Amino acid sequence: METDHAARDLRIVVGRIARRIRQMYAIADATNDITFTELAVLSRLERLGPSTSAALAESEQVTPQAIGTALGALDRRGLVVRGPDPRDGRRVVTRITESGRRALDDRTHAVTERLERALDDALDAGQRRTLAEALPLLERFADRL
């Protein structure tokens, strides 16, 4: 019974947070038409390095077509580059470019500043530590979904 309530409450609160973060990303740079999926792809490439489109689709839990569309748009704008995998020339891998890093950094910086202000306003130092300590658990949980 306790798990039922926790799952329901987690779904509600994470949904609210996700919607608000998406809104922040949209507001952060309204002149730049990078979609949320494109930002997720850039972020994953920045953190984990070059990847195939199939691996990106799986990790982002979207269709291969959605990743293909996102990669095509990012490639046309010079934010990623695609080429043969150095270990297996039959596969195509995508890498983030310096322009892609700058676009991601600009958007991420603006959103992170807003999140920091919200954390400072809403939580005291002990609560912020508790939240920080819970983040690895949330990451592990997200990997299992």
N, C-alpha and C positions, 0 to 999 in steps of 0.2 A: 504494500500500500504506500509506503514511504517513497519508493522508487516511482510510482505512478505520479504522485504530486510533484516530485523533483523534476521528472521528465516534462510534465505539463508546464511548470513554472519556468524551466530552462528554455523550452520552446518559445514561450511568450517573451521572455526578457531578451533572449538572443535575437529573436525576430525584430524586436524594437530597436535594439542596438544596430543590427545589420541595416535596417532601413535608414536610420539616422546617419550612419557612416556613408552609405550610398549617397544620401542627400548632400553630405559634406563634400564628397568627391565631386559631385555634379556642380556644386557652388564654387569649389576651390578654383576652378579655371573654366568658366563658362565659354570662353572663346576657343578653347581646345576641345575638339570633339572626340576625345578618347572615351570609349565606353568602359563600363565597369569590368566586363570580361577582358577587354584589352589591357586594362590596368592590372588585373589579376595575373594575366599571362606575363606581362613585363615584370611584375613583382616576383613571380616564380622563377623566371629566367635570371633575374638579378640575384636571388638567393641561392638557387640550386645549380645554375649554369646551363649550358646548352641542353636542349631537349628535343625529342621528336614530337610531332603533332599528336600522335597517338598517346604518348605519355602525358602531354599537356591536357588532352581531353579527359583522360582518366583521372588525373590529379585534380582537375577543376570540376569534374563530374558534369561535363557538358558533352554534347554530341561532337563527333569529329567534324561535322559540317560547321558547327558554331566556331570551333577552333580554327578551321580553315578560313572562315570569313574574317575572324579577328587577326590571324596571322597575315592574311593578304592585305588588310588595311594597314597594319603596323609596318609591313614591308614597303608598301607604297609610300609611306611617310618617312621611311628611313629609320624607324625606331627599332627594327630587328633586321637581321640578315639571315637568309637560309642558304645552306650549302651541304655538300656531302659530309657524312660522318667520317672523321679521320680513321676510325677503327673499322668501319664497315661502310664502304663507299656506296652500297646499295640503299642505305638509309639517308634521309634528309634530316638534318638537325637545324634548329633555330637558335640564334644567339642574339642577345640584346646588344644594341649599338650604344655608343656614347650619347647620341641624341636621345635614345630611348631611356638611358639612365637619367639624363637631365630632366626629361619630361616626367618620369616617375618620381624623381627626387622633389621636383617643384610641387607636384600634387600631394605627395606624401607629407612633405614638410608643412604645408598649410593645414592639412587634416590633423596631423599629429599635434600641432600647436593648439587646435581647438579641443582635441581630446585631453591634452594636458591641463588646459584651463578648466574643463568640465570636471576632471578628476580632483583638481585642487579645490574647486568650489563645492563639490558634492561629498568628498570623503576627507576624513582627518588622516594624519600620517599613519596611524596603526591600521586603518581600513585600507589605505593604499598598499601597505605591505602585505596584508592578507590577500588582497586582489592579485598582487604580483606573485605571491606564492602559489595561487590557484592556477595561474596561466599554464604551467606545464601539464596540469591535469586536464585543462580544457583543450590543449593541443592534442594530447593523447586521445581524448574523447572524440575530437573532430576527425582524427585519422581513422577512427573505427566506424564512422557513419557511412 
